[in-house]
Amino acid sequence: MKKFYVTNSIAYINAEPHIGYGQEILATDVVARYHRDVLKDDTFFLTGADEHGFSVQMNAVKAKMEPKKFVDKLIEKYLDLKVQLNLTYDYFIRTTSEEHKKNAREIWSKALENGYIYKKFYSGVYCVGCEMMKNKSELVNERCPNHPNLIPEIVEEENWFFKLAAFQEKLEKLYKDNPTFVQPDFRFNEVKSLLKSGLEDVSISRPKEKLNWGIEVPNDPMHVMYVWFDALTNYLYPKKYWPADLHIIGKDILRFHAALWPAMLMAAGYENDQLPKKIYVHGFISVDGQKMSKTLGNVVKASDMIERYGKEATRYLLLKELSFDKDGDFSWERMTQTYNADLANDLGNLLQRTLTMINKYRVNIKPKGDYEDIELVGIVNMAIEEMDFVLALTKINAIVQWLNKLIENNKPWDLAEKNPKKCAEILNIIHNYMRVISKCLIPFMPETSKEINRQLESLEPKPLFLRIGGKG
């Protein structure tokens, strides 16, 4: 049995999960379900929480709580999503756990032993929101463009550094030898441009007097690890499955995963065949054309969508109505329109009216044995492999619409008297196609898929999705 190991980026625990995180973990779940349930691969799906860092420490202080109690409280919102969104991850790793700390210290110690970690005094600009140092060229009006409401911190201190620059040529070779290492291609070009400008060594620790919420540096108890050097090692947890076949991440953390992470592994002695195989990068989600922001009050929590549409419909809407490879824009109005059109009207109505007619006209259903070979299955599978969820779900919806038109054009209610053989033929075609649609929906809407199959077998129609009134 072929191994397949997929991860999404561990969530930074400083606020409740929003729809951007929801879309990412749903996409990862779809990929995991496809490999596990469709391809029958030995699949491992890892997710988790990034709980250390200056931002968490600051938010804990604001909340007048100890950092551990602060993250323990928030973590429940992320753990709840497993049931709320019907996720199938195999393990949820926390960076405060002992198994994670062991991996982080091991990578640090090996990199230090191999001569890739050293100590020096330096000064620079640090963005708390990104948890990273920024070059002046990256700032806009002396602010980080990703966190314009935060004043960057001026840092002057003695820290431990990682010799990232030493891996310039090795990373260039890695990229050349693995032309699909980062997808989509335009994201890969961003990383290659980063290398062209030349890599610089990076600070990988903070003094405890400045930051005490983190993993203690193995060889220096007065320092804690830089949150990224700590967090990236989470992926090593299931060593049985390493290396990862696919990391799914957001565009803002690409440089860490495509440059720092493989360099860390190489520094610790990992060979090229022990490095991650592919990184897929998704865009951001805006709301009505504006970036989600606590200040603007437009942050849409994943729980908000689940409460309104239910978990199955939320899975569908986040992956069909919002681009994954590029930035997407969310609106309640469009989500409700799509819910009613695609799910309540097209899919739900198709199943109910088909089964009602089969019963009413006493049609003998003859399942077609080779239905799995229908072109739709191949298209949907290919789209999942290419992370094009919009294409997969749009194609499924197009077949549903075509089947509804087949009913309207052939009017089985008229054929039942005039040409019962033709009536039975039309309803058998639709019944068989619904089995194909159910199969294609397994990774996306697993409970809906099961319910469609149940109704197709029992011939007992029941509404799949109830219409929602209003625009949003």
Summary of the structure (lengths in Angstrom):
residues: 472
radius of gyration: 25.4
end to end distance: 45.9
largest distance: 89.7
contacts: 1530
relative contact order: 0.12
helix: 52%
strand: 17%
